[in-house]
């Protein structure tokens, strides 16, 4: 009897519910972690946007007619929004990338510098995005 | 005598370095273009096309785009290696990314030299 109780307790301990995977909604990332995952997400977004950006470059340089057509096309609100999103991705990727280069050069070696620099990345990239958006509209 | 057993394909350090060198090239190029645009009193097709009319700027732009494509390859490969486990899907995406980037290289030459 006693033996079986012990066994049961052991089994319960062993089967204690443990997370089998990363519970993303329960993990609260610190700001440098958010900057990091956004660096990856913005990079992927920029890769997806590449053919469109090359198309824009092509049309903007080909002739005055294609340039004007492109300008008219990009005046559409949805495309403006897409352009703004791409601009955010670029700015975030750029600022966060500069931060990583600074870290590689051992310019941000302690935790408070690492944290405050990640705040700067968010502040600079978001305010430049807003400025770009204001100019766009 | 040091007898280390090293495993792997040995591209890690090289790609780590390439990722940073290409990033610096792109950062400098972006800064140059942004400063040029901010210095223009008026902006239109002529200023924009004028910027890309000389061979040095076309070459610099090509260097920027090649850096971008190499940088994008390393980034996309890392993302795929992190999230996609089945070898067949992973390989397929790798091949598609490489094909797309090679096509972008050809396209870039056509855009910059007006072919």
gemmi code that builds the backbone of each chain (N, CA, C; Angstrom):
import gemmi

chains = {
    "A": [
        ("UNK", (0.846, -1.204, 0.000), (0.000, 0.000, 0.000), (0.875, 1.244, 0.000)),
        ("UNK", (1.723, 1.283, 1.014), (2.639, 2.410, 1.153), (3.501, 2.535, -0.110)),
        ("UNK", (3.886, 1.393, -0.553), (4.710, 1.354, -1.740), (3.999, 2.009, -2.951)),
        ("UNK", (2.733, 1.649, -3.093), (2.004, 2.169, -4.254), (1.777, 3.688, -4.147)),
        ("UNK", (1.584, 4.164, -2.870), (1.420, 5.619, -2.697), (2.692, 6.350, -3.126)),
        ("UNK", (3.804, 5.775, -2.667), (5.082, 6.368, -3.051), (5.242, 6.399, -4.562)),
        ("UNK", (4.872, 5.302, -5.158), (4.967, 5.205, -6.616), (4.121, 6.279, -7.288)),
        ("UNK", (2.891, 6.414, -6.719), (1.974, 7.402, -7.299), (2.556, 8.800, -7.182)),
        ("UNK", (3.147, 9.089, -5.991), (3.735, 10.419, -5.778), (4.872, 10.653, -6.763)),
        ("UNK", (5.655, 9.608, -6.930), (6.780, 9.707, -7.847), (6.278, 9.989, -9.271)),
        ("UNK", (5.223, 9.252, -9.612), (4.670, 9.396, -10.954), (4.145, 10.814, -11.170)),
        ("UNK", (3.463, 11.336, -10.089), (2.936, 12.696, -10.191), (4.066, 13.704, -10.387)),
        ("UNK", (5.167, 13.477, -9.636), (6.297, 14.393, -9.755), (6.872, 14.348, -11.164)),
        ("UNK", (6.891, 13.125, -11.675), (7.468, 12.978, -13.006), (6.572, 13.574, -14.089)),
        ("UNK", (5.254, 13.410, -13.835), (4.328, 13.906, -14.858), (3.892, 15.348, -14.607)),
        ("UNK", (4.589, 15.987, -13.655), (4.275, 17.384, -13.365), (4.193, 18.149, -14.693)),
        ("UNK", (3.157, 18.977, -14.789), (2.957, 19.648, -16.073), (4.093, 20.639, -16.338)),
        ("UNK", (4.795, 20.371, -17.366), (5.897, 21.270, -17.747), (5.610, 21.786, -19.143)),
        ("UNK", (6.030, 23.016, -19.403), (5.817, 23.500, -20.779), (6.663, 22.694, -21.747)),
        ("UNK", (6.027, 22.245, -22.830), (6.747, 21.426, -23.804), (7.360, 22.311, -24.884)),
        ("UNK", (6.921, 23.520, -24.927), (7.417, 24.424, -25.961), (7.467, 25.807, -25.341)),
        ("UNK", (7.984, 26.762, -26.040), (8.010, 28.113, -25.513), (6.609, 28.694, -25.564)),
        ("UNK", (6.048, 29.028, -24.391), (4.726, 29.655, -24.367), (4.919, 31.135, -24.644)),
        ("UNK", (4.833, 31.491, -25.923), (5.199, 32.844, -26.342), (4.363, 33.923, -25.661)),
        ("UNK", (3.049, 33.605, -25.413), (2.189, 34.624, -24.812), (2.506, 34.835, -23.333)),
        ("UNK", (3.290, 33.908, -22.721), (3.611, 34.056, -21.301), (4.993, 34.659, -21.075)),
        ("UNK", (5.805, 34.642, -22.127), (7.151, 35.190, -21.982), (7.099, 36.695, -22.172)),
        ("UNK", (7.587, 37.404, -21.151), (7.628, 38.851, -21.308), (9.052, 39.245, -21.671)),
        ("UNK", (9.228, 39.585, -22.941), (10.564, 39.923, -23.416), (10.992, 41.287, -22.890)),
        ("UNK", (12.251, 41.423, -22.476), (12.761, 42.762, -22.191), (12.928, 43.527, -23.507)),
        ("UNK", (13.066, 44.846, -23.410), (13.114, 45.671, -24.630), (14.202, 45.234, -25.621)),
        ("UNK", (15.429, 44.912, -25.163), (16.419, 44.445, -26.152), (15.946, 43.202, -26.899)),
        ("UNK", (15.147, 42.359, -26.232), (14.603, 41.177, -26.890), (13.576, 41.546, -27.940)),
        ("UNK", (12.758, 42.563, -27.641), (11.752, 43.027, -28.611), (12.449, 43.632, -29.822)),
        ("UNK", (13.496, 44.452, -29.555), (14.269, 45.040, -30.662), (14.849, 43.926, -31.537)),
        ("UNK", (15.315, 42.866, -30.874), (15.944, 41.759, -31.594), (14.960, 41.020, -32.502)),
        ("UNK", (13.790, 40.678, -31.965), (12.832, 39.924, -32.792), (12.272, 40.816, -33.895)),
        ("UNK", (12.136, 42.129, -33.603), (11.682, 43.047, -34.654), (12.749, 43.229, -35.730)),
        ("UNK", (14.010, 43.097, -35.343), (15.095, 43.181, -36.320), (14.954, 42.037, -37.322)),
        ("UNK", (14.634, 40.866, -36.784), (14.445, 39.704, -37.643), (13.186, 39.847, -38.497)),
        ("UNK", (12.083, 40.282, -37.858), (10.814, 40.427, -38.588), (10.933, 41.490, -39.681)),
        ("UNK", (11.591, 42.621, -39.348), (11.710, 43.681, -40.350), (12.613, 43.242, -41.494)),
        ("UNK", (13.635, 42.436, -41.180), (14.502, 41.907, -42.229), (13.731, 41.014, -43.182)),
        ("UNK", (12.895, 40.136, -42.610), (12.091, 39.244, -43.450), (11.117, 40.050, -44.309)),
        ("UNK", (10.534, 41.086, -43.711), (9.597, 41.948, -44.453), (10.297, 42.637, -45.614)),
        ("UNK", (11.500, 43.127, -45.367), (12.249, 43.802, -46.426), (12.590, 42.830, -47.545)),
        ("UNK", (12.882, 41.567, -47.179), (13.167, 40.583, -48.217), (11.928, 40.369, -49.095)),
        ("UNK", (10.767, 40.258, -48.449), (9.529, 40.064, -49.204), (9.243, 41.279, -50.096)),
        ("UNK", (9.598, 42.476, -49.602), (9.314, 43.699, -50.355), (10.318, 43.944, -51.485)),
        ("UNK", (11.419, 43.167, -51.498), (12.495, 43.429, -52.481), (12.035, 43.553, -53.932)),
        ("UNK", (11.247, 42.606, -54.465), (10.852, 42.751, -55.867), (10.065, 44.034, -56.120)),
        ("UNK", (9.211, 44.421, -55.156), (8.446, 45.658, -55.313), (9.365, 46.877, -55.292)),
        ("UNK", (10.360, 46.841, -54.402), (11.272, 47.975, -54.310), (12.120, 48.096, -55.577)),
        ("UNK", (12.531, 46.943, -56.135), (13.291, 46.977, -57.391), (12.415, 47.492, -58.528)),
        ("UNK", (11.141, 47.100, -58.496), (10.203, 47.603, -59.501), (10.077, 49.119, -59.396)),
        ("UNK", (9.967, 49.621, -58.161), (9.869, 51.065, -57.947), (11.123, 51.770, -58.462)),
        ("UNK", (12.293, 51.195, -58.160), (13.549, 51.791, -58.646), (13.571, 51.810, -60.170)),
        ("UNK", (13.155, 50.687, -60.764), (13.144, 50.572, -62.227), (12.247, 51.639, -62.857)),
        ("UNK", (11.018, 51.728, -62.363), (10.056, 52.672, -62.936), (10.466, 54.124, -62.693)),
        ("UNK", (11.131, 54.363, -61.535), (11.496, 55.746, -61.212), (12.637, 56.249, -62.090)),
        ("UNK", (13.429, 55.322, -62.646), (14.588, 55.744, -63.435), (14.377, 55.632, -64.937)),
        ("UNK", (13.435, 54.800, -65.358), (13.304, 54.461, -66.776), (13.053, 55.690, -67.657)),
        ("UNK", (12.041, 56.464, -67.316), (11.738, 57.672, -68.103), (10.841, 58.584, -67.273)),
        ("UNK", (10.665, 59.787, -67.762), (9.815, 60.752, -67.044), (8.373, 60.245, -66.986)),
        ("UNK", (7.938, 59.511, -68.046), (6.557, 58.987, -68.067), (6.352, 57.929, -66.986)),
        ("UNK", (7.278, 56.959, -66.917), (7.131, 55.911, -65.899), (7.256, 56.510, -64.501)),
        ("UNK", (8.123, 57.531, -64.381), (8.293, 58.215, -63.090), (6.974, 58.847, -62.651)),
        ("UNK", (6.312, 59.534, -63.574), (5.046, 60.199, -63.251), (3.954, 59.175, -62.939)),
        ("UNK", (3.902, 58.105, -63.757), (2.930, 57.037, -63.489), (3.115, 56.460, -62.098)),
        ("UNK", (4.386, 56.220, -61.754), (4.713, 55.641, -60.450), (4.260, 56.573, -59.330)),
        ("UNK", (4.540, 57.865, -59.496), (4.159, 58.838, -58.474), (2.643, 58.844, -58.278)),
        ("UNK", (1.902, 58.733, -59.403), (0.431, 58.693, -59.301), (-0.031, 57.424, -58.590)),
        ("UNK", (0.622, 56.311, -58.959), (0.267, 55.023, -58.366), (0.497, 55.050, -56.855)),
        ("UNK", (1.651, 55.596, -56.443), (2.018, 55.599, -55.025), (1.206, 56.606, -54.216)),
        ("UNK", (0.382, 57.395, -54.897), (-0.486, 58.332, -54.180), (-1.693, 57.616, -53.594)),
        ("UNK", (-1.933, 56.369, -54.033), (-3.049, 55.584, -53.499), (-2.827, 55.318, -52.006)),
        ("UNK", (-3.874, 55.534, -51.170), (-3.709, 55.394, -49.716), (-3.145, 54.039, -49.279)),
        ("UNK", (-3.599, 52.961, -49.912), (-3.129, 51.635, -49.497), (-1.640, 51.471, -49.797)),
        ("UNK", (-1.224, 51.973, -50.950), (0.192, 51.882, -51.301), (1.040, 52.810, -50.428)),
        ("UNK", (0.452, 53.952, -50.046), (1.145, 54.840, -49.113), (1.399, 54.127, -47.794)),
        ("UNK", (0.364, 53.400, -47.350), (0.474, 52.664, -46.095), (1.547, 51.573, -46.201)),
        ("UNK", (1.565, 50.874, -47.367), (2.571, 49.840, -47.594), (3.969, 50.445, -47.592)),
        ("UNK", (4.072, 51.631, -48.207), (5.358, 52.325, -48.264), (5.816, 52.718, -46.858)),
        ("UNK", (4.845, 53.168, -46.049), (5.159, 53.556, -44.674), (5.630, 52.343, -43.871)),
        ("UNK", (4.954, 51.209, -44.050), (5.348, 49.978, -43.356), (6.744, 49.535, -43.761)),
        ("UNK", (7.037, 49.620, -45.059), (8.362, 49.256, -45.550), (9.418, 50.199, -44.983)),
        ("UNK", (9.040, 51.491, -44.909), (9.966, 52.481, -44.365), (10.252, 52.182, -42.897)),
        ("UNK", (9.218, 51.797, -42.148), (9.459, 51.428, -40.750), (10.420, 50.247, -40.682)),
        ("UNK", (10.160, 49.226, -41.513), (11.015, 48.035, -41.501), (12.466, 48.430, -41.777)),
        ("UNK", (12.660, 49.304, -42.782), (14.015, 49.746, -43.099), (14.637, 50.475, -41.916)),
        ("UNK", (13.888, 51.441, -41.337), (14.444, 52.265, -40.260), (14.756, 51.428, -39.026)),
        ("UNK", (13.840, 50.504, -38.696), (14.105, 49.666, -37.534), (15.312, 48.771, -37.780)),
        ("UNK", (15.351, 48.157, -38.963), (16.452, 47.259, -39.289), (17.778, 48.026, -39.279)),
        ("UNK", (17.749, 49.243, -39.797), (18.937, 50.100, -39.862), (19.419, 50.451, -38.447)),
        ("UNK", (18.508, 50.982, -37.617), (18.896, 51.422, -36.270), (19.337, 50.247, -35.398)),
        ("UNK", (18.551, 49.152, -35.436), (18.915, 47.989, -34.633), (20.234, 47.405, -35.136)),
        ("UNK", (20.451, 47.453, -36.455), (21.704, 46.952, -37.032), (22.897, 47.770, -36.553)),
        ("UNK", (22.742, 49.096, -36.521), (23.822, 49.948, -36.005), (24.117, 49.595, -34.550)),
        ("UNK", (23.060, 49.297, -33.790), (23.245, 48.931, -32.387), (24.063, 47.648, -32.277)),
        ("UNK", (23.770, 46.671, -33.150), (24.533, 45.417, -33.094), (25.992, 45.639, -33.484)),
        ("UNK", (26.208, 46.527, -34.458), (27.596, 46.838, -34.829), (28.324, 47.479, -33.644)),
        ("UNK", (27.617, 48.367, -32.922), (28.217, 49.005, -31.746), (28.525, 47.961, -30.672)),
        ("UNK", (27.624, 46.992, -30.506), (27.856, 45.926, -29.522), (29.074, 45.092, -29.927)),
        ("UNK", (29.192, 44.800, -31.237), (30.348, 44.022, -31.712), (31.659, 44.752, -31.457)),
        ("UNK", (31.604, 46.095, -31.479), (32.811, 46.888, -31.237), (33.022, 47.136, -29.740)),
        ("UNK", (32.222, 46.459, -28.904), (32.293, 46.570, -27.443), (32.022, 47.998, -26.973)),
        ("UNK", (31.179, 48.707, -27.714), (30.843, 50.064, -27.294), (29.718, 50.065, -26.262)),
        ("UNK", (28.930, 48.994, -26.229), (27.818, 48.909, -25.272), (28.030, 47.648, -24.458)),
        ("UNK", (28.889, 47.740, -23.423), (29.285, 46.495, -22.776), (28.490, 46.176, -21.518)),
        ("UNK", (27.853, 47.185, -20.894), (27.102, 46.825, -19.684), (25.607, 46.824, -19.954)),
        ("UNK", (24.870, 46.257, -18.982), (23.451, 45.995, -19.239), (22.647, 47.293, -19.350)),
        ("UNK", (23.038, 48.341, -18.606), (22.238, 49.569, -18.686), (22.431, 50.252, -20.040)),
        ("UNK", (23.672, 50.181, -20.578), (23.913, 50.748, -21.913), (23.143, 49.948, -22.963)),
        ("UNK", (23.115, 48.618, -22.785), (22.391, 47.771, -23.734), (20.911, 48.110, -23.714)),
        ("UNK", (20.365, 48.336, -22.488), (18.929, 48.649, -22.379), (18.607, 50.024, -22.930)),
        ("UNK", (19.408, 51.017, -22.556), (19.062, 52.367, -23.010), (19.255, 52.477, -24.517)),
        ("UNK", (20.248, 51.747, -25.081), (20.428, 51.822, -26.533), (19.241, 51.187, -27.250)),
        ("UNK", (18.638, 50.162, -26.655), (17.472, 49.560, -27.314), (16.281, 50.517, -27.265)),
        ("UNK", (16.219, 51.341, -26.192), (15.182, 52.385, -26.146), (15.408, 53.399, -27.266)),
        ("UNK", (16.684, 53.749, -27.475), (17.020, 54.705, -28.538), (16.629, 54.166, -29.907)),
        ("UNK", (16.878, 52.871, -30.109), (16.533, 52.258, -31.397), (15.044, 52.419, -31.669)),
        ("UNK", (14.220, 52.088, -30.664), (12.772, 52.199, -30.832), (12.370, 53.657, -31.051)),
        ("UNK", (12.929, 54.558, -30.242), (12.536, 55.974, -30.309), (12.909, 56.573, -31.658)),
        ("UNK", (14.153, 56.356, -32.092), (14.618, 56.968, -33.343), (13.873, 56.378, -34.541)),
        ("UNK", (13.754, 55.038, -34.593), (13.121, 54.445, -35.778), (11.644, 54.818, -35.851)),
        ("UNK", (10.972, 54.844, -34.693), (9.540, 55.181, -34.729), (9.316, 56.651, -35.051)),
        ("UNK", (10.154, 57.553, -34.490), (9.904, 58.978, -34.778), (10.257, 59.305, -36.229)),
        ("UNK", (11.305, 58.669, -36.776), (11.614, 58.901, -38.188), (10.498, 58.347, -39.082)),
        ("UNK", (9.900, 57.209, -38.665), (8.778, 56.657, -39.423), (7.607, 57.637, -39.432)),
        ("UNK", (7.336, 58.228, -38.249), (6.230, 59.197, -38.158), (6.520, 60.411, -39.034)),
        ("UNK", (7.788, 60.902, -38.993), (8.148, 62.049, -39.826), (7.963, 61.725, -41.307)),
        ("UNK", (8.361, 60.505, -41.691), (8.189, 60.090, -43.080), (6.703, 60.049, -43.442)),
        ("UNK", (5.894, 59.524, -42.500), (4.454, 59.440, -42.722), (3.824, 60.818, -42.875)),
        ("UNK", (4.278, 61.766, -42.054), (3.747, 63.133, -42.139), (4.067, 63.737, -43.504)),
        ("UNK", (5.284, 63.518, -43.988), (5.672, 64.058, -45.298), (4.889, 63.387, -46.421)),
        ("UNK", (4.564, 62.098, -46.190), (3.877, 61.332, -47.224), (2.436, 61.817, -47.404)),
        ("UNK", (1.793, 62.253, -46.302), (0.403, 62.685, -46.393), (0.224, 64.200, -46.477)),
    ],
    "B": [
        ("UNK", (50.404, 19.521, -27.852), (49.719, 19.559, -29.147), (48.221, 19.713, -28.945)),
        ("UNK", (47.691, 20.643, -29.620), (46.247, 20.864, -29.520), (45.552, 20.027, -30.582)),
        ("UNK", (44.640, 19.210, -30.126), (43.955, 18.348, -31.080), (42.460, 18.573, -30.992)),
        ("UNK", (42.000, 19.638, -31.613), (40.583, 19.947, -31.523), (39.806, 19.200, -32.577)),
        ("UNK", (38.633, 18.746, -32.189), (37.754, 18.159, -33.198), (36.741, 19.221, -33.597)),
        ("UNK", (36.849, 19.708, -34.790), (35.960, 20.762, -35.264), (34.931, 20.143, -36.193)),
        ("UNK", (33.679, 20.502, -35.963), (32.637, 19.967, -36.832), (31.919, 21.106, -37.536)),
        ("UNK", (31.059, 20.802, -38.452), (30.275, 21.816, -39.133), (30.860, 22.139, -40.491)),
        ("UNK", (30.179, 23.057, -41.161), (30.551, 23.345, -42.544), (31.529, 24.514, -42.643)),
        ("UNK", (31.871, 25.116, -41.479), (32.897, 26.174, -41.414), (32.514, 27.452, -42.137)),
        ("UNK", (31.233, 27.730, -42.328), (30.894, 28.993, -42.963), (30.446, 30.034, -41.928)),
        ("UNK", (30.394, 29.632, -40.661), (29.843, 30.507, -39.624), (30.566, 31.833, -39.483)),
        ("UNK", (31.873, 31.786, -39.270), (32.633, 33.016, -39.039), (32.625, 33.895, -40.290)),
        ("UNK", (32.814, 33.249, -41.456), (32.831, 34.015, -42.703), (31.506, 34.764, -42.882)),
        ("UNK", (30.387, 34.057, -42.673), (29.083, 34.694, -42.858), (28.827, 35.773, -41.816)),
        ("UNK", (29.309, 35.531, -40.605), (29.182, 36.538, -39.540), (29.862, 37.826, -39.991)),
        ("UNK", (31.059, 37.674, -40.559), (31.823, 38.832, -41.023), (31.154, 39.470, -42.240)),
        ("UNK", (30.729, 38.657, -43.205), (30.075, 39.168, -44.420), (28.836, 39.965, -44.034)),
        ("UNK", (28.057, 39.447, -43.057), (26.841, 40.131, -42.634), (27.159, 41.547, -42.155)),
        ("UNK", (28.290, 41.710, -41.467), (28.658, 43.031, -40.927), (29.281, 43.937, -41.980)),
        ("UNK", (30.135, 43.366, -42.820), (30.765, 44.194, -43.865), (29.692, 44.717, -44.834)),
        ("UNK", (28.776, 43.842, -45.265), (27.715, 44.281, -46.173), (26.830, 45.322, -45.482)),
        ("UNK", (26.609, 45.155, -44.164), (25.783, 46.119, -43.428), (26.431, 47.500, -43.445)),
        ("UNK", (27.757, 47.544, -43.263), (28.459, 48.833, -43.258), (28.376, 49.481, -44.645)),
        ("UNK", (28.566, 48.693, -45.708), (28.455, 49.217, -47.070), (27.066, 49.831, -47.276)),
        ("UNK", (26.024, 49.100, -46.870), (24.648, 49.582, -47.061), (24.371, 50.830, -46.233)),
        ("UNK", (24.925, 50.869, -45.000), (24.701, 52.035, -44.138), (25.325, 53.280, -44.752)),
        ("UNK", (26.561, 53.132, -45.271), (27.233, 54.287, -45.882), (26.460, 54.748, -47.120)),
        ("UNK", (26.062, 53.794, -47.968), (25.307, 54.140, -49.177), (24.008, 54.866, -48.812)),
        ("UNK", (23.277, 54.321, -47.833), (22.007, 54.932, -47.424), (22.232, 56.355, -46.943)),
        ("UNK", (23.287, 56.547, -46.148), (23.576, 57.890, -45.636), (23.868, 58.845, -46.785)),
        ("UNK", (24.657, 58.395, -47.765), (24.999, 59.248, -48.916), (23.733, 59.657, -49.669)),
        ("UNK", (22.858, 58.673, -49.948), (21.643, 58.977, -50.713), (20.726, 59.918, -49.925)),
        ("UNK", (20.565, 59.659, -48.621), (19.682, 60.509, -47.814), (20.211, 61.933, -47.750)),
        ("UNK", (21.525, 62.088, -47.542), (22.116, 63.438, -47.496), (21.918, 64.138, -48.833)),
        ("UNK", (22.151, 63.409, -49.946), (21.946, 63.997, -51.274), (20.510, 64.493, -51.426)),
        ("UNK", (19.546, 63.659, -51.015), (18.133, 64.037, -51.169), (17.780, 65.242, -50.310)),
        ("UNK", (18.342, 65.296, -49.084), (18.036, 66.411, -48.190), (18.637, 67.715, -48.693)),
        ("UNK", (19.730, 67.615, -49.482), (20.397, 68.823, -49.970), (19.712, 69.407, -51.199)),
        ("UNK", (18.768, 68.664, -51.793), (18.108, 69.167, -53.007), (17.025, 70.181, -52.648)),
        ("UNK", (17.103, 71.378, -53.210), (16.053, 72.362, -52.941), (14.722, 71.915, -53.547)),
        ("UNK", (14.805, 71.325, -54.741), (13.588, 70.821, -55.371), (13.837, 69.412, -55.853)),
        ("UNK", (12.810, 68.586, -55.744), (13.023, 67.202, -56.136), (12.078, 66.813, -57.265)),
        ("UNK", (12.636, 66.173, -58.277), (11.833, 65.695, -59.389), (12.587, 64.622, -60.145)),
        ("UNK", (12.042, 64.256, -61.288), (12.668, 63.191, -62.073), (14.109, 63.523, -62.442)),
        ("UNK", (14.362, 64.800, -62.823), (15.692, 65.175, -63.294), (16.767, 64.998, -62.222)),
        ("UNK", (16.462, 65.446, -60.985), (17.443, 65.259, -59.910), (17.657, 63.775, -59.625)),
        ("UNK", (16.555, 63.030, -59.597), (16.615, 61.613, -59.264), (17.395, 60.837, -60.325)),
        ("UNK", (17.022, 61.029, -61.595), (17.707, 60.320, -62.670), (19.142, 60.822, -62.810)),
        ("UNK", (19.338, 62.134, -62.500), (20.682, 62.703, -62.568), (21.632, 62.043, -61.585)),
        ("UNK", (21.097, 61.718, -60.416), (21.911, 61.061, -59.386), (22.508, 59.751, -59.908)),
        ("UNK", (21.728, 59.028, -60.724), (22.162, 57.711, -61.193), (22.761, 57.752, -62.602)),
        ("UNK", (23.046, 58.964, -63.105), (23.494, 59.045, -64.496), (24.977, 58.729, -64.655)),
        ("UNK", (25.769, 58.980, -63.613), (27.202, 58.742, -63.733), (27.575, 57.302, -63.413)),
        ("UNK", (28.678, 56.858, -63.993), (29.108, 55.479, -63.747), (29.536, 55.216, -62.299)),
        ("UNK", (30.220, 56.182, -61.607), (30.587, 55.915, -60.209), (29.367, 55.607, -59.339)),
        ("UNK", (28.279, 56.409, -59.505), (27.084, 56.178, -58.689), (26.411, 54.852, -59.059)),
        ("UNK", (26.425, 54.525, -60.361), (25.849, 53.236, -60.769), (26.629, 52.079, -60.143)),
        ("UNK", (27.951, 52.214, -60.130), (28.788, 51.159, -59.549), (28.548, 51.058, -58.047)),
        ("UNK", (28.499, 52.230, -57.372), (28.242, 52.263, -55.925), (26.875, 51.641, -55.629)),
        ("UNK", (25.882, 51.960, -56.470), (24.541, 51.398, -56.283), (24.547, 49.883, -56.475)),
        ("UNK", (25.318, 49.427, -57.467), (25.414, 47.984, -57.708), (26.079, 47.294, -56.516)),
        ("UNK", (27.119, 47.951, -55.973), (27.789, 47.415, -54.786), (26.804, 47.330, -53.619)),
        ("UNK", (25.989, 48.383, -53.467), (24.960, 48.390, -52.423), (23.988, 47.223, -52.621)),
        ("UNK", (23.511, 47.054, -53.865), (22.512, 46.011, -54.110), (23.113, 44.612, -53.931)),
        ("UNK", (24.357, 44.411, -54.385), (25.001, 43.107, -54.172), (25.164, 42.829, -52.681)),
        ("UNK", (25.557, 43.861, -51.917), (25.663, 43.714, -50.463), (24.309, 43.342, -49.874)),
        ("UNK", (23.281, 44.028, -50.359), (21.924, 43.768, -49.879), (21.517, 42.312, -50.136)),
        ("UNK", (21.788, 41.822, -51.343), (21.354, 40.466, -51.687), (22.120, 39.410, -50.895)),
        ("UNK", (23.416, 39.629, -50.712), (24.212, 38.673, -49.928), (23.742, 38.698, -48.469)),
        ("UNK", (23.532, 39.905, -47.944), (23.046, 40.109, -46.581), (21.690, 39.421, -46.400)),
        ("UNK", (20.823, 39.587, -47.396), (19.475, 38.997, -47.338), (19.562, 37.475, -47.363)),
        ("UNK", (20.495, 36.941, -48.139), (20.645, 35.482, -48.198), (21.007, 34.930, -46.827)),
        ("UNK", (22.003, 35.539, -46.158), (22.426, 35.035, -44.848), (21.272, 35.145, -43.846)),
        ("UNK", (20.576, 36.276, -43.873), (19.457, 36.479, -42.954), (18.332, 35.492, -43.186)),
        ("UNK", (17.942, 35.320, -44.454), (16.844, 34.413, -44.764), (17.239, 32.976, -44.433)),
        ("UNK", (18.490, 32.613, -44.738), (18.950, 31.259, -44.426), (18.878, 31.004, -42.923)),
        ("UNK", (19.291, 31.985, -42.112), (19.236, 31.814, -40.661), (17.796, 31.659, -40.181)),
        ("UNK", (16.898, 32.473, -40.740), (15.489, 32.384, -40.334), (14.932, 31.000, -40.687)),
        ("UNK", (15.206, 30.548, -41.913), (14.691, 29.238, -42.345), (15.288, 28.123, -41.485)),
        ("UNK", (16.587, 28.224, -41.167), (17.214, 27.177, -40.344), (16.621, 27.146, -38.945)),
        ("UNK", (16.175, 28.304, -38.449), (15.615, 28.362, -37.103), (14.191, 27.812, -37.022)),
        ("UNK", (13.389, 28.065, -38.056), (11.954, 27.769, -37.915), (11.466, 26.611, -38.766)),
        ("UNK", (12.193, 26.242, -39.805), (11.705, 25.186, -40.701), (12.575, 23.955, -40.515)),
        ("UNK", (11.968, 22.889, -39.971), (12.761, 21.707, -39.657), (12.835, 20.681, -40.797)),
        ("UNK", (11.712, 20.342, -41.468), (11.804, 19.279, -42.477), (12.788, 19.654, -43.591)),
        ("UNK", (13.740, 18.770, -43.838), (14.832, 19.075, -44.769), (14.336, 19.430, -46.165)),
        ("UNK", (13.275, 18.751, -46.624), (12.830, 18.994, -47.998), (12.271, 20.401, -48.159)),
        ("UNK", (11.435, 20.837, -47.186), (10.867, 22.191, -47.269), (11.970, 23.227, -47.126)),
        ("UNK", (12.887, 22.952, -46.175), (13.980, 23.884, -45.933), (14.814, 24.064, -47.203)),
        ("UNK", (15.148, 22.950, -47.829), (15.967, 23.007, -49.045), (15.236, 23.744, -50.158)),
        ("UNK", (13.928, 23.453, -50.284), (13.136, 24.126, -51.327), (13.161, 25.641, -51.141)),
        ("UNK", (12.935, 26.083, -49.892), (12.921, 27.530, -49.647), (14.298, 28.123, -49.917)),
        ("UNK", (15.352, 27.422, -49.474), (16.712, 27.912, -49.747), (16.934, 28.117, -51.240)),
        ("UNK", (16.534, 27.109, -52.033), (16.741, 27.192, -53.482), (15.944, 28.362, -54.065)),
        ("UNK", (14.688, 28.512, -53.612), (13.859, 29.607, -54.126), (14.453, 30.971, -53.776)),
        ("UNK", (14.960, 31.093, -52.538), (15.558, 32.373, -52.118), (16.785, 32.674, -52.986)),
        ("UNK", (17.623, 31.659, -53.204), (18.829, 31.873, -54.018), (18.442, 32.260, -55.443)),
        ("UNK", (17.482, 31.541, -56.027), (17.051, 31.852, -57.397), (16.529, 33.284, -57.492)),
        ("UNK", (15.697, 33.664, -56.511), (15.148, 35.018, -56.521), (16.278, 36.044, -56.468)),
        ("UNK", (17.242, 35.821, -55.561), (18.322, 36.792, -55.399), (19.202, 36.885, -56.638)),
        ("UNK", (19.457, 35.737, -57.299), (20.257, 35.773, -58.534), (19.504, 36.554, -59.615)),
        ("UNK", (18.185, 36.337, -59.691), (17.382, 37.102, -60.647), (17.429, 38.601, -60.337)),
        ("UNK", (17.409, 38.939, -59.029), (17.472, 40.349, -58.641), (18.804, 40.974, -59.066)),
        ("UNK", (19.886, 40.169, -59.024), (21.194, 40.693, -59.459), (21.118, 41.082, -60.940)),
        ("UNK", (20.560, 40.183, -61.759), (20.437, 40.458, -63.194), (19.562, 41.689, -63.421)),
        ("UNK", (18.431, 41.714, -62.704), (17.497, 42.834, -62.820), (18.189, 44.142, -62.438)),
        ("UNK", (18.980, 44.121, -61.361), (19.664, 45.329, -60.895), (20.584, 45.896, -61.958)),
        ("UNK", (21.333, 45.002, -62.636), (22.223, 45.470, -63.713), (21.385, 46.133, -64.804)),
        ("UNK", (20.267, 45.506, -65.145), (19.399, 46.062, -66.203), (18.855, 47.425, -65.790)),
        ("UNK", (18.457, 47.559, -64.515), (17.906, 48.847, -64.057), (18.970, 49.924, -64.098)),
        ("UNK", (20.148, 49.625, -63.504), (21.156, 50.669, -63.329), (21.804, 51.089, -64.639)),
        ("UNK", (21.949, 50.138, -65.583), (22.589, 50.507, -66.847), (21.569, 50.665, -67.973)),
        ("UNK", (20.303, 50.769, -67.563), (19.248, 51.092, -68.516), (19.137, 50.153, -69.695)),
        ("UNK", (19.190, 48.839, -69.419), (19.097, 47.865, -70.510), (17.646, 47.481, -70.792)),
    ],
}
model = gemmi.Model(1)
for chain_id, residues in chains.items():
    chain = gemmi.Chain(chain_id)
    for i, (resn, *xyz) in enumerate(residues, 1):
        res = gemmi.Residue()
        res.name, res.seqid = resn, gemmi.SeqId(i, " ")
        for name, pos in zip(("N", "CA", "C"), xyz):
            atom = gemmi.Atom()
            atom.name, atom.element = name, gemmi.Element(name[0])
            atom.pos, atom.b_iso = gemmi.Position(*pos), 0.0
            res.add_atom(atom)
        chain.add_residue(res)
    model.add_chain(chain)
structure = gemmi.Structure()
structure.add_model(model)
structure.setup_entities()
